[in-house]
Amino acid sequence: MNIISRPNRRLWADLAAMALAVMLSAGAAWAQADAQAPDAEAAATRQSEARLADTDTLLALTADGAALYAQDDVKLDALQYCSQAVALAEAGEFRLSIRAASKALHLADVQHDDNLQALARRDLAIVYSYSGQYDKAIDFARQALSFTAKNPQAVAGPANKIIGDVRLRRGDVTGAILSYQDALSNSSERYAPLVRASLANALIDDGQTERARQLLAEIAPPKDGALRAQIDRSQARLLLAEHKPALARASFQALTGKSYGVDSNYFQLWAWDGVAQSAQAEGDQAGALVAIQHALDGVDQARSRFRSEEFKIGLFSDLQSVFDRAIALHLAAGDARGAFDVSERSRARALLDAVRGRAPLGSDAGSTVRLDQLQAALRADERVVEFHALKDALQVWVIGPDSLESRSYPVSRDELTELVEVFRNAVVRGRRNAIVDADKLGQALIAPLGLANGQRLIIVPHGPLHYLPFQALRVDGAYLIERHPIAVEPSASVAVRLARRPAVIPKALTAFGNPRIADKYDLPGADAEVDRLARLFPDSRVYTGVQATKTQFREAVRRAPLVHVAAHAEADEVDPLYSRILLANEGGQHSFLEAREVLDMKLPDTALVTLSACESGLGRVASGDEVLGFPRAFLSAGSGSLIASLWPVSDDATELLMSTLYGALAKGQDVQRAMQAAQIAVLRQPKLAHPFFWAPFNLIGDWRLTVRDES
């Protein structure tokens, strides 16, 4: 069955208006609270205050720089650290770039050198811009401009260009043009061509084609093949902006056969994408579909790496936009299956692009399964609900063993982001309106799907929906978790691979709790938590305090079917591979387990990892979809499933949830129903009924996992 529904446009419009109103008047809206909200709000506030400090504030970066500089065996001067920071940023090593710039910042502070202060801040602005941390990028760019540099052009040109880049990526084309003009008037002769190219692309986006053509004509053909390819693409884009689709199509078509060196496949796929856009502008839908398929084939051939040249000329290529256009074209042709297949391919590519070869991935990381393979793997009571957030619509597929339903909701990606943010903020802050919003969002997002009560849901989120606690949505007055067992998956293809694993595992637990770091990181409840859980499993090993080290973790987890970690965790939004679990000090030094290290581990016998820690399930959502952090790291390393949190957790609620969860597992209940029982057990407690308490944890991965009953 293939159903394409007619959406409720009024409902989504009302929701979008509600989200905007709440964001504009958040202070007033959140000042109200119902009878149970004060407890939730107080708990949320305590948890927020207890969170680790922001590692990317100026003060923290300077302090980190001092510590890192002291550890360097070979100490460089500040200018060398600045050069190192830029080189690392252009290689896509964002966290390492920040560390190098932090050392320069420390030396600038020690030496009271305004020039070094300006350069270090300029380099921090560059890396934060590259990594998508827009507010920080603008903040450091403006700070750089506030210092007197020995060579003003070395700071003023790049800093103003970074502000322009951020504005353009945020959709503020007018502001971007103004910033690029400031950059151009303060740029060196060597840097000016890059600014002209950025300004030209902004003008193309703004419809100022005559000025754009003039600027592009002023740029000498770059010697670098990658930059030359981007300029050629800008020239073809200009024709499309001038409403000359036939000429644009011919221009893009010529670029599909042009060689630009080792990365030609990458630039040729963008040429095919241009052919598709031109064909669509001509009304040739069939030709557009053929061209976009060529582009997708090129995506598979292109290397996964960070391309700084796109930032240098303000042409911010996003491979996921190619997938989005392909999905939209398939849907317009009534091909829901083809659109689903493209969505799955986009998720596989997002993971490859997020890692970019910097950490090992399994050989199947880029592979996908066909729709018929997914349906063959599902049982009668299981439904995959897969989302894809397009620019102007939210696409959803509901897949059963012998059915496929396709729906499109009239909500843009930006509107969806606001809706999720408003709802999540209301939940995390323990606000009264969270319940009302849960009803409205559930009615818009879930109710039209017609899911039968009791069906097991395997939800595949996309984009901002990764931050949405689906279990806390309400349909017909009931929370979704009360109606359905729920699991979350990175993709349907991953779900199929995990469903093929052995479903029954040994009844053995390895637990780590309250690692000893420093007094301020003490988690006294974690000791009791792991001891209590261990009593449920006769075959158990517990490591607490000074024993809960990274060395011990790496050794113990390889042979542990069930792993529980009650510790602090930090999500690194700049570079998710550096997200970390804070384990006990070793040799007088901090010993943190980073996501990139997890990817390097082999965990084929680890069926379930529970991270009973604050925001352990968060990571950065890449432009395509991938939440790269601990969820993907453990699954990629071989673990079958993961339980992780979306926001800071309450100690009392977590104690009840975990004891119920593991108690149900120990009695032989599968992990999906055990998680449902655990969340409902917390929900049923009057003082813990607000979603803040019971909804933070997601089950990610193998939903069928069952512990062997050895009695």
VOTOR-956421 format. One line per 10 residues: number of its first residue (from 1); their letters; for each residue x, y, z of C-alpha. Coordinates in steps of 0.2 Angstrom, whole numbers, plus 5000, padded with zeros to 4 digits. Each point is the difference from the previous one (the first is absolute). Example, Ala and Ser with C-alpha at 12.3 -4.5 7.8 and 13.67 -1.06 7.14 Angstrom:
2
1) as) 5062 4978 5039  5006 5017 4997 $
% end
This chain:
711
1) mniisrpnrr) 5000 5000 5000  5007 5017 4995  4990 5015 5007  5004 5018 4998  4990 5010 5011  4993 5018 5000  5007 5009 5015  4991 5011 5012  5008 5017 4996  4990 5010 5012 $
11) lwadlaamal) 5006 4989 5015  5018 5002 4995  4998 5019 4997  4993 5002 5017  5014 4990 5008  5013 5010 4991  4992 5016 5006  5000 4993 5017  5018 4996 5000  5004 5018 4993 $
21) avmlsagaaw) 4990 5008 5014  5008 4990 5014  5017 5003 4993  4996 5019 5000  4993 5000 5017  5009 4986 5009  5002 5009 5016  4981 5003 5002  4995 4983 4993  5011 4991 5012 $
31) aqadaqapda) 4996 5010 5015  4984 4989 5003  5001 4983 5007  4987 4987 5006  5000 4991 5016  5013 4987 4996  5011 5012 4990  5009 5008 5014  5008 4984 5005  5005 4996 4982 $
41) eaaatrqsea) 5006 5018 4998  5011 5000 5016  5007 4983 4995  5004 5007 4982  5008 5015 5008  5011 4990 5012  5005 4988 4985  5004 5015 4989  5011 5008 5014  5009 4983 5003 $
51) rladtdtlla) 5005 4998 4981  5018 5002 4996  5005 5018 4994  5000 5005 4982  5016 4994 4993  5000 5014 4986  4999 5016 5010  5014 5012 4998  5005 4997 5018  5000 4981 4999 $
61) ltadgaalya) 5009 5001 4983  5014 5010 5008  5001 4988 5015  5000 4985 4988  5014 5008 4990  5011 5003 5015  4998 4982 5005  5003 4993 4982  5015 5011 4998  5007 4994 5016 $
71) qddvkldalq) 4998 4982 4994  5009 5003 4983  5017 4992 5000  5005 5012 4985  4993 5017 5003  4996 5011 4985  4998 5019 5000  4983 5008 4998  5001 5003 4982  5005 4982 4997 $
81) ycsqavalae) 4984 4994 5010  4990 5012 4989  5006 4992 4984  4997 4983 5008  4982 5005 5004  4996 5005 4983  5008 4985 4992  4990 4989 5011  4984 5009 4997  5002 4998 4981 $
91) agefrlsira) 5003 4982 5003  4984 4998 5009  5008 4997 5017  4990 5012 5009  5003 4996 5019  5019 4998 4996  4999 5017 4992  4992 5008 5015  5013 4993 5011  5014 5007 4990 $
101) askalhladv) 4991 5017 4999  4998 4999 5019  5018 4998 5003  5003 5016 4989  4986 5009 5011  5009 4995 5015  5017 5007 4994  4992 5016 4994  4993 5002 5018  5016 4996 5008 $
111) qhddnlqala) 5010 5012 4989  4986 5014 5000  5001 5000 4981  4985 5008 4991  5006 4994 4983  5001 4982 5006  4983 5002 5009  4992 5006 4983  5008 4985 4990  4995 4987 5013 $
121) rrdlaivysy) 4982 5006 5000  5000 5001 4981  5005 4982 4999  4987 4995 5013  4987 5009 4989  5006 4990 4985  4999 4983 5008  4983 5004 5009  4993 5005 4983  5006 4985 4991 $
131) sgqydkaidf) 4992 4989 5014  4983 5008 4999  5001 5009 5017  4994 5016 4993  4998 5011 5016  5017 4996 5006  5007 5003 4983  4993 5018 4999  5005 5003 5018  5018 4996 4998 $
141) arqalsftak) 5000 5009 4983  4994 5016 5008  5012 4998 5015  5014 4998 4987  4995 5017 4992  5001 5008 5017  5019 4998 5002  5013 5009 4991  5009 4989 4988  5018 5003 4993 $
151) npqavagpan) 4993 4996 4982  4981 5006 5001  4996 4991 4983  5005 4983 5008  4986 5002 5012  4987 5012 4993  4998 4991 4984  4998 4982 5006  4990 5006 5016  4987 5009 4989 $
161) kiigdvrlrr) 4999 4986 4988  4996 4988 5013  4986 5011 5006  4994 5000 4982  5001 4981 4999  4990 4997 5016  4987 5013 4994  4999 4991 4983  4998 4983 5008  4986 5007 5011 $
171) gdvtgailsy) 4991 5006 4985  5004 5019 5003  5005 5004 4982  4999 5019 5003  5011 4999 5015  5012 4989 4992  5003 5011 4985  5003 5015 5012  5013 4990 5010  5009 4994 4984 $
181) qdalsnsser) 5001 5018 4994  5008 5004 5016  5012 4985 4998  5004 5005 4982  5005 5018 5005  5012 4993 5014  5007 4985 4991  5018 4997 4993  5003 4998 4981  5002 4981 5003 $
191) yaplvrasla) 4984 4998 5011  4989 5012 4989  4995 4987 4986  4993 4989 5013  4989 5014 5007  4995 5005 4983  4994 4982 4997  4990 4999 5016  4992 5017 4996  4996 4994 4983 $
201) naliddgqte) 4991 4985 5006  4991 5010 5013  4994 5012 4986  4994 4985 4989  4990 4994 5015  4993 5018 5002  4996 5001 4981  5012 5014 4997  5007 4991 4985  5008 5014 4991 $
211) rarqllaeia) 5011 5005 5014  5004 4981 5003  5005 4998 4982  5012 5015 5001  5008 4994 5016  5003 4982 4993  5008 5008 4984  5012 5009 5011  5007 4983 5008  5015 4993 4991 $
221) ppkdgalraq) 4998 4981 4997  5007 4992 5016  5015 4988 4998  4992 4989 5013  4988 4987 4992  4988 5000 5014  4998 5019 5000  4999 5000 4981  4986 4987 5000  4990 5011 5013 $
231) idrsqarlll) 5002 5015 4989  4994 4991 4985  4985 4994 5010  4996 5018 5005  5000 5005 4982  4987 4987 4996  4990 5004 5015  5000 5018 4994  4991 4995 4983  4987 4991 5010 $
241) aehkpalara) 4997 5015 5011  4999 5010 4984  4985 4989 4995  5009 4992 4986  4998 4982 5004  5004 4993 4983  5017 5009 5000  5003 4995 5018  4996 4982 4996  5013 5000 4986 $
251) sfqaltgksy) 5013 5008 5011  4997 4988 5014  5000 4985 4987  5017 5006 4994  5006 5000 5018  4995 4981 5002  5014 4995 4989  5013 5012 5006  5015 4994 5010  5006 5010 5016 $
261) gvdsnyfqlw) 5013 4987 5006  4998 4987 5014  4983 5007 5006  4992 5001 4983  4986 4988 5005  4995 5012 5013  4999 5015 4989  4991 4990 4986  4986 4995 5012  4996 5018 5003 $
271) awdgvaqsaq) 5000 5003 4981  4987 4986 4998  4990 5008 5015  5001 5016 4990  4993 4991 4984  4986 4993 5011  4995 5017 5006  5001 5008 4983  4990 4986 4993  4987 5003 5013 $
281) aegdqagalv) 5000 5018 4997  4996 4996 4981  4985 4989 5006  5010 4984 4995  4996 4989 5016  5006 4984 4991  5016 5008 4995  5002 5006 5018  4998 4983 5007  5013 4993 4988 $
291) aiqhaldgvd) 5012 5013 5005  4998 4999 5018  5003 4981 4999  5017 5004 4992  5003 5012 5014  4996 4987 5013  5011 4987 4992  5014 5014 5001  4997 5002 5018  5004 4981 5003 $
301) qarsrfrsee) 5017 5003 4991  5005 5016 5008  5012 5000 5014  4993 5004 5018  5011 5015 5006  4998 5018 5005  5002 5012 4986  5005 5017 5006  5001 5007 4983  4981 5001 5000 $
311) fkiglfsdlq) 5001 5012 5015  5013 5010 4992  4989 5005 4986  4983 5000 5009  4993 4986 4990  4994 4989 5015  4997 4983 4991  4990 4988 5010  4999 4982 4993  4984 4997 5009 $
321) svfdraialh) 4991 5013 4990  5003 4989 4985  4991 4986 5009  4986 5012 5005  4998 5005 4982  4999 4982 4994  4988 4995 5014  4989 5015 4994  5001 4995 4982  4995 4982 5004 $
331) laagdargaf) 4985 5005 5011  4994 5012 4986  5001 4985 4988  4989 4990 5013  5015 4988 5004  5000 4998 5019  5011 4985 4999  5013 5009 4990  4999 5015 5012  5002 4988 5015 $
341) dvsersrara) 5016 4992 4992  5008 5017 4997  4996 5005 5018  5009 4984 5006  5015 5004 4989  5001 5017 5007  5002 4994 5018  5014 4988 4995  5009 5014 4991  4997 5012 5015 $
351) lldavrgrap) 5010 4988 5011  5014 4999 4988  5001 5018 4998  4999 5003 5019  5015 4988 5004  5010 5005 4984  5012 4985 5002  5006 5007 5017  4994 4984 5009  4997 4982 4995 $
361) lgsdagstvr) 4983 4995 4994  4993 4983 4996  5000 4994 4982  4981 5002 5000  5000 5018 5005  4995 5006 4983  4988 4987 4995  4982 5000 5000  4986 4987 4999  4985 5000 4987 $
371) ldqlqaalra) 4983 5003 5006  4995 4982 4997  5014 4994 5011  4994 5012 5014  4982 4993 4998  5006 4982 5001  5009 5004 5016  4985 5007 5009  4988 4990 5010  4981 5002 4999 $
381) dervvefhal) 4999 5012 5015  5015 5011 4995  4999 5016 4990  5015 5011 4994  4996 5018 5001  5013 5009 4990  5001 5019 4998  5010 5012 4988  5000 5019 5003  5000 5008 4983 $
391) kdalqvwvig) 5002 5019 4998  4981 5003 4998  4992 4984 5006  5002 4986 5012  4999 4983 4992  4995 4984 5010  4999 4982 4995  4991 4987 5010  5006 4983 4995  4993 4983 5006 $
401) pdslesrsyp) 5003 4982 4994  4989 5002 4985  4996 5019 4999  5007 5017 4996  4991 5016 5004  5008 5017 4995  4995 5016 5007  5006 5018 4998  4997 5013 5014  5000 5019 4994 $
411) vsrdeltelv) 5013 5006 5013  5017 5006 4995  5016 4994 5008  5003 5017 5008  4982 5000 5007  5003 4982 5006  5016 5005 5009  4990 5013 5009  4986 4988 5005  5012 4987 5007 $
421) evfrnavvrg) 5010 5014 5009  4985 5007 5008  4993 4983 5005  5017 4994 5007  5003 5016 5009  4983 4999 5009  5004 4982 5005  5017 5003 5006  4995 5015 5010  4985 4990 5007 $
431) rrnaivdadk) 4987 5013 4994  4982 4998 5000  4998 5003 4981  5010 4984 4996  4984 4990 5002  4990 5011 4989  5014 5000 4987  5001 4981 5001  4982 4999 4996  5001 5012 4985 $
441) lgqaliaplg) 5017 4993 4993  4994 4982 5002  4983 5004 4991  5010 5008 4986  5014 4988 4998  4994 4983 5006  4981 4999 5000  4998 5001 4981  5011 4984 4999  4986 4989 5006 $
451) langqrliiv) 5011 4989 5011  4991 4986 5009  5002 5000 5019  5013 4987 5005  5010 5000 4984  5019 5001 5003  5007 5016 4992  5017 5001 4993  5002 5018 4997  5013 5007 4988 $
461) phgplhylpf) 5002 5019 5003  5008 5013 4989  5008 5017 5003  4992 5009 5015  4989 4985 5004  5015 4992 5008  4998 5011 5015  4981 4996 5001  4995 4988 5014  4987 4991 4990 $
471) qalrvdgayl) 4994 4990 5016  4994 5017 5007  4989 5004 4986  4981 4998 5004  4986 4992 4989  4982 5000 5005  5005 5005 5018  5013 4986 5002  5019 5001 4999  5007 4991 4985 $
481) ierhpiavep) 5010 4989 5012  4984 4994 5008  4994 4994 4983  5015 4993 4993  5017 4993 5004  5013 5011 4991  5017 4999 4993  5011 5013 4990  5011 4995 4986  5013 5010 4990 $
491) sasvavrlar) 4993 4992 4984  4988 4986 4994  5016 4992 4993  5008 5000 5017  4984 4993 5008  5000 4985 4988  5018 4996 5004  4997 5001 5018  4984 4989 4999  5010 4986 4992 $
501) rpavipkalt) 5011 4999 5016  4997 4986 5012  4986 5006 5011  5004 4991 5016  5015 5004 5010  5009 4994 5016  4994 5007 5017  5016 5009 5004  5002 5018 5005  5016 5011 5001 $
511) afgnpriadk) 4997 5017 5008  5010 5016 5002  4995 5013 5013  5005 5016 5007  5018 5001 4993  5012 5009 5011  5005 5016 4992  4998 5015 5012  4988 5004 5014  4990 5011 4988 $
521) ydlpgadaev) 4996 4985 4989  4995 4989 5014  4984 4990 4997  4996 4991 5016  4984 4993 4994  5009 4991 4986  5009 4988 5012  4983 4995 5007  4993 4999 4982  5012 4987 4994 $
531) drlarlfpds) 5001 4990 5016  4981 4999 4999  5000 4994 4982  5014 4988 5003  4989 4991 5013  4987 4996 4985  5014 4990 4991  5010 4987 5009  5013 5000 4987  5005 5019 5002 $
541) rvytgvqatk) 5016 5010 5001  5000 5018 5008  5013 5013 4998  4998 5016 5011  5011 5015 5005  5018 4998 4996  4997 4983 4992  4988 5007 4987  5014 5005 4987  5001 5001 4982 $
551) tqfreavrra) 5013 4986 5000  4988 4989 5010  4986 5004 4989  5008 4996 4984  5005 4983 5007  4984 4995 5008  4988 5006 4987  5006 4989 4987  4994 4984 5008  4984 5008 5008 $
561) plvhvaahae) 4983 4997 4993  4992 5013 5011  5009 5016 5004  4994 5014 5012  5009 5016 5002  4994 5013 5013  5012 5015 4997  5001 5017 4993  5000 5002 4982  5003 5015 4988 $
571) adevdplysr) 4994 5002 4982  5012 5009 4989  4990 5010 4988  5015 5007 4991  5008 4983 4996  4988 4985 5006  5015 4988 4999  5007 5008 5015  4984 4998 5011  5005 4992 5016 $
581) illaneggqh) 4996 4990 5015  5009 5005 5015  5008 4985 5008  5012 4999 5015  5017 5008 5000  5015 4990 4996  5018 5004 5004  4994 5017 5007  4993 5005 4983  4982 5001 4994 $
591) sflearevld) 4995 4985 4990  4985 5003 4989  4993 4988 4988  4996 5009 4984  4988 4994 4986  5014 4998 4988  5008 4988 5011  4984 4990 5002  5000 4999 4981  5017 4992 5001 $
601) mklpdtalvt) 4994 4986 5012  4993 4983 4994  4984 4996 5009  4991 4986 4991  4995 4992 5016  4993 5015 5009  4981 5000 4998  4995 5015 5010  5009 5015 5006  4991 5012 5012 $
611) lsacesglgr) 5007 5017 5003  4991 5006 5016  5008 5017 4998  4994 5018 4995  4997 5003 4982  5010 4984 4995  4989 4998 4985  5003 5017 4992  5013 5004 4987  5000 5012 4986 $
621) vasgdevlgf) 4987 4997 4986  5009 5002 4984  4993 5009 4986  4993 4984 4993  4994 4990 5015  5014 4991 5010  5000 5003 5018  5019 4996 5002  5004 4996 5018  4998 4986 5012 $
631) praflsagsg) 4985 4992 4992  5008 4998 4983  5017 4996 5008  4994 4985 5010  4989 4993 4986  5014 5002 4987  5012 4991 5012  4988 4985 5000  4989 5003 5015  4982 4995 4997 $
641) sliaslwpvs) 4991 5013 5009  5002 5016 5011  4990 5009 5013  5005 5018 5001  4992 5016 5006  4994 5016 4991  5002 5012 5015  5007 5001 5018  4991 4986 5010  4992 5000 5017 $
651) ddatellmst) 5009 4988 5013  4984 4994 5008  4991 4997 4983  5015 4992 4993  5002 4988 5015  4982 4994 4997  5001 4999 4981  5016 4990 5000  4995 4988 5014  4984 4997 4991 $
661) lygalakgqd) 5008 4998 4983  5014 4988 5006  4987 4990 5011  4989 4997 4985  5016 4995 4989  5005 4988 5014  4983 4992 4999  5002 4997 4982  4990 5014 4993  5007 5007 4983 $
671) vqramqaaqi) 5008 5017 5002  4987 5010 4990  4986 4995 5012  5012 5001 5015  5003 5018 4995  4981 5004 4998  4997 4992 5017  5014 5010 5008  4994 5017 4993  4982 4996 5004 $
681) avlrqpklah) 5005 4996 5018  5008 5017 5002  4985 5008 4992  4988 4992 5012  5009 5009 5015  4990 5016 5003  5016 5010 5004  5009 4993 4985  4985 5001 4987  5007 5015 4990 $
691) pffwapfnli) 5010 4994 4985  5016 5008 5006  5002 4985 5012  4995 4985 4990  5003 5005 4982  5019 5004 4998  5006 4982 4996  4999 4993 4982  5002 4982 4996  5011 5000 4984 $
701) gdwrltvrde) 5003 4985 4990  4995 4981 5002  4982 5001 5007  4998 4981 5001  5015 4997 5012  4995 4987 5014  5011 4994 5014  5001 4981 5003  4990 4994 5015  5012 4989 5009 $
711) s) 4989 4995 5014 $
% end
